[in-house]
Amino acid sequence: MTTSTPKNLLVTGGCGFIGSNFVRYWLAQHTDSNVVVFDKLTYAGRKENLHDLWESPLLSLVVGDIGDMDAVRAACQNNNIDLIVNFAAETHVDQSILGPLVFTDTNVRGTHVLLEVARELGIRLHHISTDEVYGHIKDDHQSVETDELAPRSPYAASKAAADQLVQAYAITYGIPVTITRGANNVGPYQYPEKAVPLFSTNAILGEPLPVYGDGMQMRDYAHVYDHCTGIETVLLKGEIGQVYNVGTGREMTNLEMVDIVLDALGKDHSLVKHVTDRPGHDRRYSMNVDKLKALGWEPKYDPKQAVAEAARWYAENRWWWEPIRSGEFREYYNKQYAERLAGATK
């Protein structure tokens, strides 16, 4: 079991949604740690996500690509890094369907580069994965960490490949690694291509909410705060070489999620529009989280609370998302939804 608290962290993808929330949480809880954010600052990695923390002497930023071995090595050596926490990834399934190759570049090759640097310098690596690597879950089964990986989208396949690389390096080279597989996270600073911020901001603007298919897909919507505490638990108490699921262990349909968003914002449910489903859309994700709970962890939020609180955050923080919605996001949104919405049903 891990006991010592790492002092110098390299948080890759630390300007993204989950990464920035982790940076916030870690700095608040571990005031003697230094955090170096290593981020390419792509469309979803935004300095604004840590806007109020950049003056802290404990936080610094290195702009770089995890696929650049020299840059990663230099960041680790220059900052005496003893732990890499890898959030850096392309993460949106719809984007992976539109342009899959970048997912392989970042999620597979980028993770491989981090492993090589960790091996060379003797650094522990913690890898952030996803429940989507398990694929569509049938009947009443809940995925456990030893289940076979069965990804069904380019995104999920790239994350599954990265997981297997991490585990292979642990076996082959003996480097200290851990993996957490997160459920569908919601909360502050999530780029509005994802379902909850998309539906929240659309509802606030009075625009239709494009629900894929019948909306009966089952998801575990977990608050990003609970994901962060779960990662912390694994970093401090987890067993090296192990995988841990992080979620609530409870599910709801996407239609239930939409209803919670609209109710939290006081918006009319007539905004819901059913649109053509995306290819290969997994029907159900569900994870067993007993292994993480055995380390003393419990989620603070249930899925309904998580979704409602996230929706309210977008209502209270228009300053953050309005510039995004008026920028390049609009081109993606039109490509993804314009034709679908033209043929939408109530």
C-alpha positions as CSV (number, residue, x, y, z in Angstrom):
1,M,0.0,0.0,0.0
2,T,1.1,3.6,-0.8
3,T,1.7,5.8,2.3
4,S,3.9,8.8,1.5
5,T,2.4,11.9,-0.1
6,P,4.1,13.0,-3.3
7,K,5.6,16.4,-3.2
8,N,6.1,17.4,-6.8
9,L,3.4,16.5,-9.2
10,L,3.3,16.8,-13.0
11,V,-0.4,16.9,-13.9
12,T,-0.7,16.4,-17.6
13,G,-4.0,17.8,-19.0
14,G,-4.2,19.9,-15.9
15,C,-6.1,22.7,-17.8
16,G,-8.8,20.3,-18.9
17,F,-12.1,19.6,-17.1
18,I,-11.1,16.8,-14.7
19,G,-7.5,17.8,-14.5
20,S,-8.2,21.3,-13.4
21,N,-10.6,20.2,-10.8
22,F,-8.0,17.8,-9.5
23,V,-5.4,20.5,-9.4
24,R,-7.8,22.7,-7.4
25,Y,-8.6,19.9,-5.0
26,W,-5.0,18.7,-4.5
27,L,-3.6,22.2,-3.8
28,A,-6.4,22.8,-1.3
29,Q,-5.7,19.6,0.5
30,H,-1.9,19.3,0.2
31,T,-0.4,22.8,0.8
32,D,3.1,21.5,0.9
33,S,2.9,20.0,-2.6
34,N,4.1,21.7,-5.8
35,V,2.0,21.1,-9.0
36,V,3.3,21.6,-12.5
37,V,0.5,21.6,-15.1
38,F,1.7,20.2,-18.4
39,D,-0.9,21.0,-21.0
40,K,-1.1,21.5,-24.8
41,L,-3.9,24.0,-24.3
42,T,-6.1,22.5,-27.0
43,Y,-9.7,23.7,-27.4
44,A,-10.8,21.9,-24.2
45,G,-7.6,22.8,-22.2
46,R,-8.1,26.3,-21.0
47,K,-6.0,28.5,-18.7
48,E,-9.3,30.0,-17.5
49,N,-10.1,26.7,-15.8
50,L,-7.5,27.7,-13.2
51,H,-7.9,31.4,-13.5
52,D,-7.8,32.2,-9.8
53,L,-4.8,30.0,-9.0
54,W,-2.0,31.1,-11.3
55,E,-0.5,33.5,-8.8
56,S,0.1,30.6,-6.3
57,P,3.8,29.8,-5.9
58,L,2.8,26.1,-5.7
59,L,1.4,26.1,-9.2
60,S,3.2,26.5,-12.6
61,L,2.4,25.8,-16.2
62,V,4.4,24.1,-18.9
63,V,2.8,24.4,-22.3
64,G,3.6,21.2,-24.2
65,D,2.4,18.0,-25.9
66,I,2.7,14.7,-24.0
67,G,3.8,13.2,-27.3
68,D,7.0,15.3,-27.1
69,M,9.4,13.2,-25.1
70,D,12.1,15.9,-24.7
71,A,9.5,18.3,-23.4
72,V,8.1,15.8,-20.9
73,R,11.5,14.8,-19.7
74,A,12.7,18.4,-19.2
75,A,9.5,19.2,-17.2
76,C,10.1,16.3,-15.0
77,Q,13.8,16.9,-14.5
78,N,13.5,20.7,-14.0
79,N,10.9,20.3,-11.3
80,N,12.1,17.2,-9.5
81,I,8.8,15.4,-10.3
82,D,8.1,12.3,-8.2
83,L,4.6,11.6,-9.6
84,I,3.0,12.0,-13.0
85,V,-0.9,12.1,-13.0
86,N,-2.0,11.7,-16.6
87,F,-5.3,13.4,-17.4
88,A,-4.1,14.5,-20.9
89,A,-6.5,12.9,-23.5
90,E,-8.9,13.5,-26.3
91,T,-12.1,12.5,-24.6
92,H,-15.2,13.1,-26.6
93,V,-16.8,10.1,-28.4
94,D,-18.5,12.3,-31.0
95,Q,-15.2,14.0,-31.9
96,S,-13.5,10.5,-32.1
97,I,-16.1,9.5,-34.7
98,L,-15.5,12.7,-36.7
99,G,-11.7,12.5,-36.6
100,P,-10.2,9.5,-34.8
101,L,-6.5,9.7,-35.6
102,V,-5.8,12.4,-33.1
103,F,-7.2,10.1,-30.4
104,T,-4.5,7.5,-31.2
105,D,-1.8,10.2,-31.3
106,T,-2.6,11.6,-27.9
107,N,-4.2,8.8,-25.9
108,V,-2.0,6.0,-27.0
109,R,1.3,7.4,-28.2
110,G,1.2,10.2,-25.6
111,T,0.7,7.8,-22.8
112,H,3.5,5.7,-24.2
113,V,5.9,8.6,-24.1
114,L,4.9,9.3,-20.4
115,L,5.6,5.7,-19.6
116,E,9.0,5.9,-21.2
117,V,10.0,9.0,-19.3
118,A,8.7,7.5,-16.1
119,R,10.8,4.4,-16.7
120,E,13.9,6.4,-17.5
121,L,13.6,8.7,-14.5
122,G,12.1,6.3,-12.0
123,I,8.9,8.2,-11.5
124,R,5.5,6.8,-10.4
125,L,2.7,7.3,-13.0
126,H,-1.0,7.4,-12.3
127,H,-3.2,7.0,-15.4
128,I,-6.7,8.3,-15.7
129,S,-9.0,6.0,-17.7
130,T,-12.7,5.6,-18.3
131,D,-15.6,3.2,-17.8
132,E,-16.0,3.2,-21.6
133,V,-13.1,0.8,-22.0
134,Y,-15.5,-1.9,-20.7
135,G,-17.9,-1.3,-23.6
136,H,-21.6,-1.9,-23.4
137,I,-22.6,-3.7,-20.2
138,K,-25.5,-6.2,-20.4
139,D,-28.2,-7.3,-18.0
140,D,-27.5,-6.3,-14.4
141,H,-23.7,-6.8,-14.5
142,Q,-21.5,-4.1,-13.1
143,S,-18.0,-3.9,-14.5
144,V,-15.2,-4.9,-12.1
145,E,-11.6,-4.1,-12.7
146,T,-10.6,-7.5,-13.9
147,D,-13.3,-7.6,-16.6
148,E,-12.2,-8.0,-20.3
149,L,-12.0,-4.7,-22.1
150,A,-14.4,-4.4,-25.0
151,P,-14.3,-0.8,-26.3
152,R,-16.8,0.2,-29.1
153,S,-15.7,3.7,-30.2
154,P,-12.4,5.1,-31.4
155,Y,-12.1,7.0,-28.1
156,A,-12.8,4.0,-25.9
157,A,-10.4,1.9,-28.0
158,S,-7.6,4.4,-27.6
159,K,-8.1,4.6,-23.8
160,A,-8.2,0.8,-23.6
161,A,-4.9,0.6,-25.5
162,A,-3.4,3.1,-23.1
163,D,-4.5,1.1,-20.1
164,Q,-2.9,-2.0,-21.5
165,L,0.4,-0.2,-22.2
166,V,0.4,1.1,-18.6
167,Q,-0.2,-2.4,-17.2
168,A,2.4,-3.9,-19.6
169,Y,5.1,-1.4,-18.4
170,A,4.3,-2.4,-14.8
171,I,4.8,-6.1,-15.6
172,T,7.8,-5.7,-18.0
173,Y,9.8,-2.9,-16.4
174,G,8.4,-2.9,-12.9
175,I,7.6,0.8,-12.9
176,P,5.1,1.9,-10.2
177,V,1.8,2.6,-11.8
178,T,-1.9,2.8,-10.8
179,I,-5.0,3.3,-12.9
180,T,-8.4,4.8,-12.1
181,R,-11.4,4.3,-14.5
182,G,-13.9,7.1,-14.0
183,A,-17.6,7.2,-14.7
184,N,-19.3,10.0,-16.6
185,N,-18.0,13.1,-14.7
186,V,-20.0,16.3,-14.3
187,G,-19.2,19.6,-12.6
188,P,-17.5,22.9,-13.1
189,Y,-15.3,23.8,-16.2
190,Q,-16.5,20.9,-18.4
191,Y,-16.3,21.9,-22.0
192,P,-19.9,22.2,-23.4
193,E,-19.5,19.4,-26.1
194,K,-20.3,17.0,-23.3
195,A,-23.9,16.2,-22.4
196,V,-24.6,18.0,-19.1
197,P,-22.9,21.3,-20.0
198,L,-24.3,21.1,-23.5
199,F,-27.8,20.6,-22.3
200,S,-27.4,23.1,-19.5
201,T,-26.1,25.9,-21.7
202,N,-28.6,25.2,-24.4
203,A,-31.4,25.3,-21.8
204,I,-30.1,28.6,-20.4
205,L,-30.1,30.0,-24.0
206,G,-33.5,28.6,-24.8
207,E,-32.1,26.3,-27.5
208,P,-33.3,22.7,-28.1
209,L,-31.7,19.9,-26.2
210,P,-30.6,17.2,-28.8
211,V,-31.1,13.9,-27.1
212,Y,-29.6,10.9,-29.0
213,G,-32.2,8.2,-29.9
214,D,-34.7,7.3,-27.3
215,G,-32.6,8.7,-24.5
216,M,-32.7,5.5,-22.5
217,Q,-29.0,4.9,-22.5
218,M,-27.9,4.3,-18.9
219,R,-25.0,6.2,-17.3
220,D,-23.4,6.7,-13.9
221,Y,-23.1,10.5,-13.6
222,A,-20.5,11.2,-10.9
223,H,-19.5,14.6,-9.6
224,V,-15.9,15.5,-10.5
225,Y,-15.2,16.3,-6.9
226,D,-15.7,12.6,-6.0
227,H,-13.5,11.5,-8.9
228,C,-10.8,13.8,-7.4
229,T,-11.1,12.3,-3.9
230,G,-11.1,8.8,-5.4
231,I,-7.8,9.5,-7.3
232,E,-6.3,11.0,-4.1
233,T,-7.3,7.8,-2.2
234,V,-5.6,5.6,-4.7
235,L,-2.5,7.8,-4.7
236,L,-2.2,7.6,-1.0
237,K,-3.6,4.2,-0.1
238,G,-3.9,2.2,-3.3
239,E,-1.8,-0.8,-4.3
240,I,0.9,-0.2,-6.9
241,G,0.0,-2.0,-10.2
242,Q,-3.7,-2.0,-9.5
243,V,-6.8,-0.6,-11.3
244,Y,-9.6,1.1,-9.4
245,N,-13.1,2.0,-10.6
246,V,-14.4,5.5,-9.5
247,G,-18.1,6.2,-9.7
248,T,-21.3,6.1,-7.7
249,G,-22.3,2.6,-8.6
250,R,-25.7,3.9,-9.6
251,E,-27.2,4.7,-12.9
252,M,-29.9,6.8,-14.6
253,T,-31.1,7.2,-18.1
254,N,-30.0,10.1,-20.2
255,L,-33.7,11.3,-20.2
256,E,-33.7,11.3,-16.4
257,M,-30.5,13.4,-16.6
258,V,-32.1,15.9,-19.0
259,D,-35.1,16.2,-16.7
260,I,-32.8,17.0,-13.7
261,V,-31.0,19.6,-15.7
262,L,-34.2,21.3,-16.8
263,D,-35.7,21.2,-13.4
264,A,-32.6,22.6,-11.8
265,L,-32.7,25.5,-14.2
266,G,-36.4,26.0,-14.2
267,K,-36.7,25.4,-17.9
268,D,-39.6,23.9,-20.0
269,H,-39.2,20.3,-20.9
270,S,-40.5,21.1,-24.4
271,L,-36.9,22.0,-25.2
272,V,-36.1,18.3,-25.5
273,K,-35.7,17.0,-29.1
274,H,-34.9,13.4,-30.0
275,V,-32.4,13.2,-32.7
276,T,-30.7,10.5,-34.7
277,D,-28.4,8.4,-32.5
278,R,-24.7,8.3,-33.0
279,P,-23.0,5.2,-34.4
280,G,-22.1,2.4,-32.0
281,H,-23.7,4.3,-29.0
282,D,-23.1,2.1,-25.9
283,R,-26.4,1.4,-24.2
284,R,-25.3,1.0,-20.6
285,Y,-22.2,1.7,-18.5
286,S,-22.1,0.5,-14.9
287,M,-19.2,0.0,-12.6
288,N,-18.7,-1.8,-9.3
289,V,-16.7,0.5,-7.0
290,D,-16.3,-1.8,-4.0
291,K,-12.5,-2.1,-4.5
292,L,-12.1,1.7,-4.0
293,K,-14.5,1.8,-1.1
294,A,-12.4,-0.9,0.6
295,L,-9.7,1.8,0.9
296,G,-12.1,4.0,2.9
297,W,-13.5,6.1,0.1
298,E,-17.1,7.1,-0.3
299,P,-18.7,9.5,-2.9
300,K,-20.1,12.7,-1.5
301,Y,-22.7,13.2,-4.2
302,D,-25.4,10.8,-5.7
303,P,-25.9,11.1,-9.4
304,K,-29.0,13.4,-9.1
305,Q,-27.2,15.8,-6.9
306,A,-24.2,15.8,-9.2
307,V,-26.2,16.7,-12.3
308,A,-28.3,19.3,-10.6
309,E,-25.3,21.0,-9.0
310,A,-23.4,21.0,-12.3
311,A,-26.4,22.6,-14.2
312,R,-26.6,25.3,-11.6
313,W,-22.9,26.0,-11.9
314,Y,-23.3,26.9,-15.6
315,A,-26.2,29.1,-14.8
316,E,-24.0,31.0,-12.3
317,N,-20.9,31.1,-14.5
318,R,-21.9,32.4,-17.9
319,W,-18.6,34.3,-18.0
320,W,-16.8,31.0,-18.5
321,W,-18.9,29.4,-21.2
322,E,-20.3,32.2,-23.3
323,P,-17.0,32.9,-25.0
324,I,-16.7,29.2,-25.9
325,R,-20.2,29.0,-27.3
326,S,-19.6,32.0,-29.5
327,G,-16.3,30.7,-30.9
328,E,-15.1,27.6,-32.7
329,F,-17.5,25.5,-30.7
330,R,-20.3,26.7,-33.0
331,E,-18.8,25.1,-36.0
332,Y,-18.5,21.7,-34.3
333,Y,-22.1,22.1,-32.9
334,N,-23.5,22.8,-36.4
335,K,-21.6,19.9,-37.9
336,Q,-22.8,17.5,-35.2
337,Y,-26.4,18.6,-34.6
338,A,-27.8,20.9,-37.3
339,E,-28.9,18.1,-39.6
340,R,-30.0,16.0,-36.7
341,L,-32.1,18.8,-35.2
342,A,-33.7,19.5,-38.6
343,G,-35.2,16.0,-38.5
344,A,-35.8,15.9,-34.7
345,T,-38.9,14.6,-33.0
346,K,-40.4,15.7,-29.7
